[in-house]
């Protein structure tokens, strides 16, 4: 069953412990060929600049399989473009998630139909809600680490209420 039917705009379609745990085989079988991936606490830990080996390998594997990948982040241009360059992917910095603008820019970069695109991120009120506002499939991961932006920590409180089984 599609989780979005159960809980609406705040219901991720799937959960995964980490980005590297998202099955590219499953996504391909389901007909997805585009990925929009969040940066902080999804690809890298808060404030980190180096990708962990498993997430770097996951992105490389996705690219090898033919997935188009765009990184979308609320973070500043310099940080986002530097990490996107490490990955060899397009990026949308200063995305203002959950507003749809950043997701719509990413969709233009991907040049794919919405039904072909998956959004992977660690935040319910930015990544999932923003993606759902654009009609996109979502996978919610656990944050890489507990450290976060002050505003994000505020929203984590509400995530625990909306998703009681989550460890944030």
N, CA, C and O of each residue as an XYZ file, in Angstrom:
672
protein
N       0.842     -1.191      0.000
C       0.000      0.000      0.000
C       0.880      1.244      0.000
O       1.935      1.260      0.634
N       0.467      2.246     -0.681
C       1.173      3.518     -0.742
C       0.923      4.275      0.563
O      -0.218      4.620      0.870
N       1.976      4.532      1.326
C       1.854      5.208      2.619
C       1.228      6.597      2.489
O       0.575      7.066      3.422
N       1.416      7.256      1.353
C       0.882      8.608      1.207
C      -0.640      8.622      1.299
O      -1.227      9.641      1.663
N      -1.282      7.508      0.974
C      -2.731      7.434      1.095
C      -3.140      7.371      2.565
O      -4.227      7.816      2.933
N      -2.258      6.813      3.407
C      -2.555      6.675      4.826
C      -2.433      7.996      5.573
O      -3.294      8.323      6.389
N      -1.366      8.768      5.305
C      -1.100      9.930      6.122
C      -0.961     11.234      5.368
O      -0.569     12.239      5.960
N      -1.263     11.253      4.110
C      -1.231     12.480      3.343
C       0.156     13.048      3.129
O       1.117     12.318      2.886
N       0.240     14.360      3.223
C       1.451     15.092      2.867
C       2.626     14.810      3.801
O       3.769     15.068      3.423
N       2.390     14.296      4.991
C       3.474     14.034      5.928
C       3.783     12.552      6.062
O       4.405     12.133      7.038
N       3.361     11.770      5.106
C       3.626     10.337      5.160
C       4.630      9.956      4.077
O       4.301      9.983      2.891
N       5.857      9.600      4.477
C       6.807      9.129      3.465
C       6.274      7.854      2.813
O       5.558      7.074      3.442
N       6.631      7.656      1.559
C       6.212      6.430      0.878
C       6.985      5.226      1.390
O       6.463      4.112      1.441
N       8.246      5.464      1.772
C       9.095      4.391      2.310
C      10.052      4.979      3.329
O      10.249      6.192      3.404
N      10.638      4.088      4.109
C      11.668      4.450      5.074
C      12.927      3.646      4.756
O      12.851      2.537      4.226
N      14.088      4.220      5.088
C      15.368      3.509      4.988
C      16.259      4.037      6.101
O      16.239      5.231      6.398
N      17.044      3.157      6.721
C      17.926      3.641      7.790
C      18.916      4.709      7.298
O      19.123      5.724      7.962
N      19.516      4.472      6.145
C      20.509      5.379      5.567
C      20.323      5.407      4.053
O      19.676      4.532      3.478
N      20.894      6.414      3.426
C      20.852      6.519      1.967
C      21.376      5.244      1.317
O      20.780      4.735      0.368
N      22.480      4.734      1.827
C      23.093      3.532      1.240
C      22.198      2.298      1.361
O      22.426      1.298      0.680
N      21.184      2.364      2.220
C      20.248      1.239      2.376
C      19.084      1.288      1.395
O      18.299      0.342      1.321
N      18.962      2.373      0.645
C      17.898      2.489     -0.354
C      18.274      1.588     -1.527
O      19.329      1.768     -2.136
N      17.425      0.631     -1.842
C      17.715     -0.349     -2.888
C      17.519      0.248     -4.279
O      16.401      0.556     -4.692
N      18.623      0.401     -4.979
C      18.548      0.876     -6.364
C      17.868     -0.155     -7.257
O      17.196      0.209     -8.222
N      18.034     -1.431     -6.945
C      17.334     -2.488     -7.699
C      15.823     -2.295     -7.603
O      15.118     -2.345     -8.611
N      15.331     -2.073     -6.373
C      13.889     -1.874     -6.169
C      13.393     -0.643     -6.911
O      12.318     -0.663     -7.511
N      14.181      0.430     -6.869
C      13.775      1.656     -7.552
C      13.712      1.447     -9.060
O      12.776      1.904     -9.716
N      14.699      0.762     -9.601
C      14.685      0.485    -11.048
C      13.486     -0.373    -11.428
O      12.803     -0.096    -12.414
N      13.234     -1.421    -10.638
C      12.090     -2.297    -10.929
C      10.776     -1.529    -10.894
O       9.846     -1.853    -11.632
N      10.695     -0.511    -10.040
C       9.477      0.293     -9.916
C       9.377      1.361    -11.007
O       8.381      2.081    -11.076
N      10.402      1.469    -11.859
C      10.354      2.411    -12.970
C      10.933      3.786    -12.696
O      10.788      4.692    -13.516
N      11.587      3.955    -11.554
C      12.214      5.237    -11.246
C      13.555      5.343    -11.966
O      14.271      4.351    -12.100
N      13.893      6.539    -12.428
C      15.195      6.748    -13.075
C      15.798      8.099    -12.713
O      16.830      8.482    -13.264
N      15.170      8.819    -11.799
C      15.694     10.091    -11.326
C      15.686     10.145     -9.818
O      14.759      9.658     -9.172
N      16.730     10.744     -9.254
C      16.865     10.846     -7.805
C      17.129     12.287     -7.406
O      18.027     12.936     -7.943
N      16.350     12.777     -6.470
C      16.623     14.056     -5.820
C      17.038     13.697     -4.401
O      16.278     13.075     -3.657
N      18.260     14.099     -4.032
C      18.825     13.694     -2.749
C      19.154     14.934     -1.920
O      19.733     15.896     -2.424
N      18.780     14.897     -0.658
C      19.101     15.951      0.294
C      20.581     15.858      0.672
O      21.210     14.812      0.508
N      21.124     16.963      1.178
C      22.536     16.995      1.554
C      22.761     16.680      3.035
O      23.204     15.584      3.378
N      22.456     17.640      3.907
C      22.824     17.511      5.322
C      22.037     16.442      6.045
O      20.806     16.427      6.036
N      22.780     15.549      6.672
C      22.280     14.411      7.435
C      21.579     13.356      6.584
O      20.951     12.440      7.113
N      21.690     13.491      5.263
C      21.268     12.429      4.345
C      22.505     11.909      3.612
O      22.818     10.720      3.682
N      23.208     12.803      2.908
C      24.451     12.443      2.207
C      25.675     12.543      3.105
O      26.541     11.668      3.097
N      25.732     13.615      3.876
C      26.855     13.859      4.795
C      26.309     14.275      6.151
O      25.184     14.763      6.255
N      27.117     14.079      7.190
C      26.738     14.539      8.517
C      26.695     16.057      8.568
O      27.290     16.731      7.727
N      26.003     16.581      9.535
C      25.865     18.024      9.720
C      27.251     18.689      9.751
O      28.107     18.320     10.555
N      27.454     19.663      8.873
C      28.709     20.403      8.845
C      29.878     19.690      8.201
O      30.941     20.289      8.041
N      29.720     18.444      7.831
C      30.804     17.679      7.205
C      30.966     18.098      5.740
O      30.027     18.594      5.118
N      32.157     17.892      5.209
C      32.406     18.207      3.803
C      32.797     16.983      2.991
O      32.768     17.013      1.761
N      33.162     15.912      3.673
C      33.553     14.686      2.981
C      32.439     13.659      3.078
O      31.867     13.432      4.144
N      32.147     13.047      1.946
C      31.124     11.999      1.924
C      31.700     10.706      2.484
O      32.872     10.390      2.280
N      30.856      9.965      3.193
C      31.303      8.652      3.652
C      31.370      7.727      2.435
O      30.661      7.916      1.447
N      32.217      6.752      2.534
C      32.476      5.840      1.413
C      31.204      5.167      0.897
O      31.013      5.036     -0.312
N      30.334      4.740      1.818
C      29.142      4.007      1.373
C      28.163      4.894      0.618
O      27.515      4.433     -0.322
N      28.043      6.152      1.009
C      27.136      7.049      0.283
C      27.728      7.479     -1.054
O      27.004      7.613     -2.041
N      29.020      7.691     -1.090
C      29.691      7.981     -2.352
C      29.523      6.803     -3.317
O      29.230      6.996     -4.497
N      29.711      5.588     -2.807
C      29.546      4.386     -3.634
C      28.105      4.246     -4.113
O      27.875      3.837     -5.251
N      27.130      4.578     -3.266
C      25.722      4.476     -3.647
C      25.406      5.435     -4.793
O      24.740      5.054     -5.756
N      25.882      6.684     -4.691
C      25.632      7.664     -5.757
C      26.318      7.217     -7.038
O      25.728      7.301     -8.115
N      27.541      6.749     -6.939
C      28.265      6.276     -8.129
C      27.531      5.094     -8.779
O      27.416      5.020    -10.003
N      27.044      4.183     -7.950
C      26.290      3.031     -8.460
C      25.015      3.503     -9.159
O      24.664      3.002    -10.227
N      24.327      4.469     -8.550
C      23.108      5.016     -9.165
C      23.434      5.605    -10.536
O      22.705      5.369    -11.499
N      24.517      6.364    -10.631
C      24.908      6.971    -11.900
C      25.282      5.903    -12.931
O      24.922      6.013    -14.102
N      25.997      4.884    -12.496
C      26.386      3.788    -13.395
C      25.161      3.070    -13.950
O      25.163      2.633    -15.101
N      24.121      2.948    -13.138
C      22.881      2.289    -13.560
C      22.014      3.186    -14.443
O      20.991      2.745    -14.968
N      22.422      4.436    -14.605
C      21.674      5.346    -15.467
C      20.730      6.286    -14.754
O      19.991      7.022    -15.408
N      20.730      6.286    -13.435
C      19.904      7.238    -12.699
C      20.462      8.641    -12.892
O      21.675      8.848    -12.847
N      19.579      9.590    -13.106
C      19.951     11.003    -13.088
C      19.818     11.458    -11.636
O      18.823     11.153    -10.979
N      20.822     12.191    -11.131
C      20.856     12.571     -9.724
C      21.022     14.080     -9.597
O      21.876     14.682    -10.248
N      20.190     14.683     -8.747
C      20.318     16.097     -8.404
C      20.256     16.210     -6.884
O      19.395     15.614     -6.237
N      21.175     16.977     -6.332
C      21.179     17.237     -4.901
C      20.424     18.544     -4.652
O      20.696     19.554     -5.302
N      19.480     18.522     -3.714
C      18.692     19.705     -3.373
C      18.887     19.975     -1.882
O      18.675     19.099     -1.044
N      19.295     21.209     -1.571
C      19.599     21.538     -0.181
C      19.179     22.952      0.151
O      19.196     23.839     -0.703
N      18.803     23.153      1.403
C      18.536     24.494      1.899
C      19.829     25.215      2.264
O      19.811     26.405      2.580
N      20.937     24.508      2.224
C      22.216     25.085      2.605
C      22.709     26.059      1.544
O      22.143     26.159      0.456
N      23.779     26.777      1.885
C      24.312     27.835      1.039
C      25.050     27.311     -0.184
O      25.545     26.184     -0.190
N      25.116     28.126     -1.202
C      25.649     27.756     -2.505
C      27.046     27.162     -2.436
O      27.295     26.114     -3.032
N      27.955     27.799     -1.730
C      29.351     27.340     -1.705
C      29.463     25.903     -1.197
O      30.139     25.079     -1.813
N      28.813     25.603     -0.092
C      28.864     24.251      0.490
C      28.217     23.226     -0.448
O      28.780     22.160     -0.698
N      27.046     23.556     -0.955
C      26.285     22.619     -1.789
C      27.025     22.334     -3.098
O      27.137     21.178     -3.504
N      27.524     23.366     -3.751
C      28.215     23.150     -5.031
C      29.522     22.390     -4.850
O      29.908     21.619     -5.727
N      30.211     22.594     -3.727
C      31.462     21.869     -3.477
C      31.198     20.367     -3.338
O      31.940     19.554     -3.890
N      30.167     20.006     -2.618
C      29.865     18.580     -2.434
C      29.281     17.990     -3.715
O      29.576     16.846     -4.059
N      28.462     18.755     -4.419
C      27.934     18.279     -5.706
C      29.071     18.022     -6.686
O      29.010     17.072     -7.467
N      30.098     18.851     -6.656
C      31.253     18.661     -7.539
C      31.985     17.361     -7.194
O      32.435     16.650     -8.093
N      32.107     17.046     -5.905
C      32.718     15.770     -5.491
C      31.962     14.586     -6.083
O      32.553     13.579     -6.472
N      30.640     14.731     -6.141
C      29.771     13.653     -6.627
C      29.609     13.651     -8.141
O      29.253     12.631     -8.730
N      29.868     14.783     -8.764
C      29.622     14.894    -10.196
C      28.133     14.944    -10.509
O      27.679     14.363    -11.495
N      27.361     15.655     -9.650
C      25.917     15.768     -9.867
C      25.525     17.240     -9.912
O      26.256     18.106     -9.431
N      24.366     17.508    -10.494
C      23.805     18.858    -10.467
C      23.288     19.138     -9.066
O      23.066     18.217     -8.281
N      23.100     20.416     -8.759
C      22.590     20.734     -7.430
C      21.703     21.970     -7.469
O      21.791     22.806     -8.368
N      20.845     22.052     -6.458
C      19.995     23.209     -6.246
C      20.235     23.667     -4.813
O      19.656     23.102     -3.884
N      21.087     24.693     -4.611
C      21.304     25.219     -3.262
C      20.206     26.219     -2.888
O      19.391     26.598     -3.729
N      20.192     26.633     -1.643
C      19.220     27.636     -1.174
C      17.800     27.296     -1.632
O      17.068     28.167     -2.102
N      17.421     26.038     -1.492
C      16.186     25.524     -2.087
C      14.902     26.004     -1.402
O      13.827     25.944     -1.999
N      15.004     26.469     -0.180
C      13.835     26.932      0.571
C      12.789     25.837      0.781
O      11.588     26.108      0.793
N      13.263     24.582      0.947
C      12.326     23.489      1.236
C      11.607     23.792      2.546
O      12.249     24.282      3.475
N      10.348     23.535      2.666
C       9.501     22.682      1.839
C       8.797     23.381      0.684
O       7.989     22.756     -0.003
N       9.077     24.647      0.452
C       8.464     25.282     -0.717
C       8.855     24.508     -1.971
O       9.949     23.946     -2.025
N       8.003     24.465     -2.959
C       8.249     23.598     -4.124
C       9.328     24.075     -5.096
O       9.750     23.302     -5.956
N       9.786     25.322     -4.986
C      10.676     25.889     -6.005
C      11.942     25.060     -6.261
O      12.290     24.807     -7.414
N      12.620     24.644     -5.210
C      13.845     23.858     -5.364
C      13.582     22.509     -6.021
O      14.362     22.057     -6.859
N      12.489     21.872     -5.640
C      12.131     20.590     -6.250
C      11.791     20.769     -7.729
O      12.149     19.936     -8.562
N      11.101     21.856     -8.042
C      10.751     22.119     -9.443
C      12.000     22.403    -10.276
O      12.085     21.975    -11.427
N      12.962     23.118     -9.708
C      14.234     23.348    -10.410
C      14.958     22.018    -10.639
O      15.517     21.788    -11.711
N      14.942     21.152     -9.633
C      15.582     19.842     -9.773
C      14.896     19.014    -10.854
O      15.563     18.331    -11.631
N      13.576     19.071    -10.907
C      12.843     18.336    -11.947
C      13.231     18.836    -13.341
O      13.365     18.040    -14.270
N      13.411     20.141    -13.487
C      13.854     20.676    -14.785
C      15.246     20.147    -15.143
O      15.515     19.835    -16.303
N      16.126     20.048    -14.149
C      17.471     19.492    -14.400
C      17.389     18.034    -14.827
O      18.111     17.599    -15.724
N      16.507     17.285    -14.181
C      16.391     15.850    -14.460
C      15.738     15.582    -15.815
O      16.045     14.587    -16.471
N      14.832     16.481    -16.235
C      14.082     16.296    -17.477
C      13.323     14.969    -17.496
O      13.321     14.238    -18.487
N      12.689     14.691    -16.377
C      11.916     13.459    -16.225
C      10.528     13.801    -15.707
O      10.313     14.855    -15.109
N       9.591     12.892    -15.947
C       8.252     13.041    -15.391
C       8.313     12.813    -13.879
O       9.158     12.064    -13.388
N       7.427     13.453    -13.167
C       7.402     13.315    -11.702
C       7.286     11.864    -11.261
O       7.865     11.473    -10.248
N       6.548     11.073    -12.008
C       6.352      9.665    -11.647
C       7.636      8.849    -11.758
O       7.686      7.713    -11.287
N       8.668      9.407    -12.370
C       9.944      8.709    -12.541
C      10.992      9.119    -11.507
O      12.126      8.641    -11.542
N      10.606     10.013    -10.582
C      11.580     10.618     -9.669
C      11.276     10.269     -8.215
O      10.123     10.260     -7.785
N      12.347      9.982     -7.467
C      12.278      9.693     -6.040
C      13.051     10.777     -5.288
O      14.125     11.194     -5.722
N      12.509     11.222     -4.176
C      13.211     12.151     -3.294
C      13.636     11.387     -2.045
O      12.824     10.714     -1.410
N      14.929     11.499     -1.695
C      15.453     10.850     -0.498
C      15.993     11.928      0.431
O      16.844     12.726      0.039
N      15.495     11.947      1.663
C      15.957     12.923      2.630
C      15.653     12.494      4.047
O      14.930     11.525      4.278
N      16.218     13.234      4.999
C      16.095     12.850      6.410
C      15.070     13.666      7.184
O      14.838     13.387      8.360
N      14.450     14.667      6.562
C      13.533     15.527      7.305
C      12.099     15.441      6.786
O      11.840     15.562      5.589
N      11.199     15.233      7.705
C       9.788     15.113      7.370
C       9.206     16.437      6.877
O       8.455     16.459      5.902
N       9.551     17.545      7.549
C       8.914     18.822      7.249
C       9.606     19.625      6.156
O       9.129     20.702      5.799
N      10.702     19.140      5.622
C      11.327     19.810      4.479
C      11.343     18.870      3.280
O      10.751     19.167      2.242
N      12.021     17.738      3.426
C      12.191     16.824      2.294
C      10.888     16.140      1.893
O      10.504     16.175      0.725
N      10.218     15.529      2.840
C       8.989     14.791      2.519
C       7.859     15.747      2.149
O       7.222     15.580      1.110
N       7.608     16.741      2.986
C       6.510     17.658      2.703
C       6.732     18.389      1.377
O       5.812     18.487      0.565
N       7.934     18.898      1.153
C       8.217     19.599     -0.104
C       8.046     18.711     -1.319
O       7.492     19.137     -2.332
N       8.519     17.477     -1.221
C       8.374     16.534     -2.332
C       6.908     16.198     -2.583
O       6.467     16.131     -3.731
N       6.162     15.990     -1.509
C       4.737     15.665     -1.647
C       3.960     16.833     -2.275
O       3.021     16.614     -3.040
N       4.353     18.066     -1.952
C       3.702     19.225     -2.565
C       3.889     19.233     -4.077
O       3.098     19.828     -4.808
N       4.946     18.564     -4.537
C       5.221     18.471     -5.983
C       4.769     17.139     -6.573
O       5.004     16.878     -7.753
N       4.131     16.302     -5.779
C       3.643     15.024     -6.278
C       4.728     13.985     -6.491
O       4.615     13.141     -7.380
N       5.788     14.039     -5.674
C       6.912     13.120     -5.847
C       6.904     12.008     -4.801
O       6.395     12.179     -3.694
N       7.472     10.878     -5.173
C       7.629      9.721     -4.296
C       8.740     10.029     -3.299
O       9.750     10.631     -3.663
N       8.560      9.618     -2.035
C       9.536      9.970     -1.007
C      10.051      8.766     -0.227
O       9.328      7.806      0.040
N      11.330      8.860      0.127
C      11.951      7.897      1.028
C      12.596      8.701      2.149
O      13.460      9.542      1.903
N      12.174      8.440      3.371
C      12.694      9.142      4.546
C      13.770      8.286      5.197
O      13.538      7.123      5.529
N      14.953      8.877      5.376
C      16.043      8.183      6.062
C      16.164      8.717      7.481
O      15.633      9.778      7.810
N      16.862      7.976      8.302
C      17.235      8.489      9.613
C      18.369      9.483      9.408
O      19.177      9.308      8.496
N      18.451     10.522     10.235
C      19.578     11.439     10.098
C      20.891     10.714     10.410
O      20.934      9.821     11.256
N      21.952     11.110      9.719
C      23.259     10.484      9.932
C      23.720     10.675     11.367
O      24.283      9.760     11.970
N      23.484     11.855     11.914
C      23.902     12.139     13.292
C      22.873     13.040     13.952
O      22.058     13.659     13.267
N      22.902     13.121     15.282
C      21.904     13.941     15.982
C      22.148     15.445     15.870
O      21.226     16.234     16.080
N      23.371     15.852     15.544
C      23.685     17.273     15.428
C      22.949     17.851     14.224
O      22.893     17.213     13.173
N      22.374     19.069     14.364
C      21.570     19.667     13.307
C      21.541     21.181     13.457
O      21.984     21.724     14.470
N      21.016     21.857     12.443
C      20.761     23.283     12.512
C      19.749     23.533     13.633
O      18.906     22.673     13.889
N      19.808     24.682     14.305
C      18.848     24.970     15.382
C      17.387     24.878     14.931
O      16.556     24.327     15.653
N      17.067     25.403     13.761
C      15.684     25.340     13.267
C      15.278     23.884     13.038
O      14.145     23.498     13.326
N      16.199     23.084     12.525
C      15.906     21.665     12.279
C      15.628     20.947     13.593
O      14.721     20.118     13.667
N      16.400     21.257     14.628
C      16.166     20.627     15.939
C      14.753     20.937     16.431
O      14.099     20.081     17.026
N      14.291     22.143     16.185
C      12.928     22.524     16.553
C      11.915     21.620     15.847
O      10.987     21.109     16.475
N      12.097     21.426     14.539
C      11.165     20.603     13.775
C      11.281     19.117     14.106
O      10.317     18.371     13.932
N      12.444     18.679     14.581
C      12.598     17.265     14.977
C      11.612     16.914     16.087
O      11.106     15.792     16.136
N      11.339     17.859     16.970
C      10.354     17.637     18.032
C       9.012     17.223     17.431
O       8.389     16.268     17.893
N       8.575     17.939     16.407
C       7.292     17.638     15.763
C       7.361     16.356     14.940
O       6.354     15.667     14.781
N       8.541     16.034     14.417
C       8.708     14.753     13.715
C       8.459     13.594     14.665
O       7.832     12.604     14.287
N       8.950     13.711     15.911
C       8.741     12.637     16.895
C       7.256     12.453     17.191
O       6.814     11.340     17.479
N       6.489     13.527     17.124
C       5.038     13.431     17.348
C       4.367     12.796     16.129
O       3.509     11.925     16.273
N       4.760     13.234     14.928
C       4.139     12.725     13.699
C       4.532     11.271     13.415
O       3.728     10.494     12.900
N       5.769     10.916     13.753
C       6.274      9.562     13.511
C       6.866      9.017     14.817
O       8.082      9.060     15.005
N       6.031      8.513     15.707
C       6.490      8.134     17.047
C       7.592      7.071     17.084
O       8.349      7.023     18.053
N       7.702      6.238     16.082
C       8.723      5.190     16.085
C      10.088      5.652     15.616
O      11.048      4.883     15.651
N      10.185      6.878     15.184
C      11.424      7.410     14.629
C      12.378      7.809     15.734
O      11.935      8.234     16.801
N      13.686      7.682     15.507
C      14.670      7.927     16.561
C      15.179      9.358     16.637
O      16.051      9.633     17.461
N      14.684     10.282     15.822
C      15.224     11.659     15.802
C      15.053     12.366     17.130
O      15.454     13.522     17.270
